[in-house]
Amino acid sequence: MFDTATAGHCPAPTSLDVLGIDPAEEGVYRALLRHPAASPAELAGDLGLSAARVRALLNGLAAKGLVTLSRQRPRRFRAVPPAIALDALVQRQSDALARAGAAAAALVEEFRPLVFQVDPRPDAIEVLDSEERVRRAIAEIQRSARTECLCLDKPPYVTGPPHTVDPTEIEGLARGVAYRTLIDVEALDMHGVLERVQVCRQAGAQIRVTSGLSLKLLIADDHTGLIPMSLQALGGPVLLLRASSLLEALRDYFNLLWRQSAPLSLCVARTEAAGARPVADTEQHLLTRLAAGSNDKTIAAALGVSPRTLDRRIDALMNRLGAKTRFQAGWLAAHGCGAIDDAS
């Protein structure tokens, strides 16, 4: 009587479970959409379930507004169109999440002094003197961000391996927080760092590269920041900064560095579009360092090659990119490895 392609089982669940519709209910709802005004007995035969089980599922769907019961005898059920029923469920779920978010935000504010183990007075600066407190602060600050997180990233790393992707950052990107990270080119020489950066970039983070950063920094919106007191003392004290003129000055400093830096080049040379060999790992590091403005001595040391070998590699890369000068090669690296006019 019904389409035998679905007989004997409910369809595999999709993401409707987040709306409170379990896989069994979804299977009955889908069957009813395909066969309007079906009776529980008819649906039971199609789905390989008992009539009592199907009736219970239909009653659950009716309570959620997905089906209606006819007045005729025998009683038959009709599916409410998804565009109506599911949109209503999504809106209810969204409202519930908004209420939960507001409650969570209130809870965070209520217990924030306990999280950071400080007096609730709004002190502008606090010293975090243990790695555990620093880890908690890094996660808490990112979770509190609503608009943007700013980060100056450079070695040393004391809260975890340098190649480890911070799940809190990925979660923040997923909920719409913008991340702008300015990474010191020396970090890219460390094992796995470039791969970590690629993961974050693919998740939506904006990443630029520079050289010679003198500090590390994390700022959430305009209310909280973290800055180590020293880059030489591993695991040393970290300053927790709250809204103040100092925090505003650090934001301005970050934005100044951001404007002067180059977008991280994680692409391949434009010649790949024509079927040429893609940029190799060593060439990628060379491109990145050219874009960051590193001098030849620093680049040669980082790549472990002699100045003469470096000159040959730069010349070969310039030919591949169609650049006539090293400046042009760096510009191409900073702007997606595209073409550049001769007049530039």
Long-range contacts (C-beta under 8 A, 24 or more apart in sequence): 1-42, 1-45, 1-46, 2-31, 2-34, 2-35, 2-42, 2-45, 2-46, 3-34, 3-46, 6-30, 6-31, 6-34, 6-46, 6-47, 7-45, 7-46, 7-47, 7-48, 8-47, 8-48, 9-47, 9-48, 10-47, 10-49, 16-86, 18-93, 19-86, 19-89, 19-90, 19-93, 20-64, 20-89, 20-93, 21-61, 21-64, 21-66, 21-89, 24-49, 24-57, 25-57, 25-60, 25-61, 25-64, 25-66, 28-54, 28-57, 28-58, 28-61, 29-61, 29-66, 29-67, 29-79, 32-58, 32-67, 32-77, 32-78, 32-79, 33-79, 33-82, 36-78, 36-79, 37-70, 37-76, 37-77, 37-78, 38-76, 38-77, 39-74, 39-75, 39-76, 39-77, 40-77, 43-77, 64-89, 65-89, 108-143, 108-144, 115-140, 116-140, 116-240, 122-242, 123-242, 124-241, 124-242, 124-243, 124-244, 124-246, 124-247, 125-239, 125-240, 125-241, 125-242, 125-244, 125-246, 126-239, 126-240, 126-242, 127-229, 127-237, 127-238, 127-239, 127-240, 128-226, 128-237, 128-238, 128-239, 128-240, 129-237, 131-158, 131-159, 131-235, 134-158, 134-159, 134-226, 134-238, 135-159, 137-226, 137-238, 137-240, 138-166, 138-168, 138-218, 138-226, 139-168, 141-218, 141-220, 141-224, 141-225, 141-226, 142-166, 142-168, 142-169, 142-172, 142-177, 142-218, 142-220, 143-168, 143-171, 143-172, 144-220, 144-221, 144-223, 144-224, 145-172, 145-177, 145-220, 145-221, 146-177, 146-221, 147-177, 147-178, 147-221, 148-177, 148-178, 148-179, 148-180, 148-220, 148-221, 149-177, 149-178, 149-179, 149-180, 149-218, 149-219, 149-220, 150-180, 150-181, 150-217, 150-218, 150-219, 150-251, 150-254, 151-179, 151-180, 151-181, 151-182, 151-217, 151-218, 151-219, 152-181, 152-182, 152-184, 152-213, 152-215, 152-216, 152-217, 152-218, 152-254, 152-257, 153-181, 153-182, 153-183, 153-184, 153-187, 153-216, 154-183, 154-184, 154-186, 154-187, 154-213, 154-216, 154-231, 155-184, 155-186, 155-187, 155-190, 156-231, 156-234, 158-234, 158-235, 161-192, 162-187, 162-190, 162-191, 162-192, 162-193, 162-196, 163-190, 163-191, 163-192, 163-193, 163-195, 163-196, 164-196, 165-196, 165-199, 165-200, 169-200, 169-203, 169-205, 170-199, 170-200, 170-203, 173-200, 173-203, 173-204, 173-205, 174-203, 178-204, 178-206, 179-204, 179-205, 179-206, 180-205, 180-206, 180-207, 180-208, 180-254, 180-258, 181-205, 181-206, 181-207, 181-208, 182-207, 182-208, 182-209, 182-210, 182-213, 182-254, 182-257, 182-258, 182-261, 183-207, 183-208, 183-209, 183-210, 183-264, 184-209, 184-210, 184-211, 184-212, 184-213, 185-209, 185-210, 185-211, 185-288, 185-289, 185-292, 185-294, 185-302, 186-211, 186-302, 188-285, 188-288, 189-285, 189-302, 194-284, 194-285, 197-264, 197-266, 198-266, 201-264, 201-266, 206-263, 207-263, 207-264, 208-258, 208-261, 208-262, 208-263, 208-264, 209-261, 209-262, 209-263, 209-264, 209-288, 209-291, 209-292, 210-257, 210-260, 210-261, 210-262, 210-292, 210-293, 211-289, 211-292, 211-293, 211-294, 211-298, 213-257, 217-250, 217-254, 219-247, 219-250, 219-251, 219-254, 222-247, 222-248, 222-251, 223-247, 225-250, 261-292, 262-291, 262-292, 262-293, 262-330, 262-333, 262-334, 263-291, 263-334, 263-335, 263-336, 264-288, 264-291, 265-291, 265-333, 265-334, 265-336, 265-337, 267-336, 267-337, 268-337, 269-320, 269-321, 269-337, 270-321, 270-322, 270-332, 270-337, 270-338, 270-339, 271-320, 271-321, 276-320, 279-337, 282-313, 283-313, 283-317, 286-313, 286-314, 286-317, 287-317, 287-329, 287-333, 287-337, 288-333, 290-314, 290-326, 290-329, 290-330, 290-333, 291-330, 291-331, 291-333, 291-334, 293-330
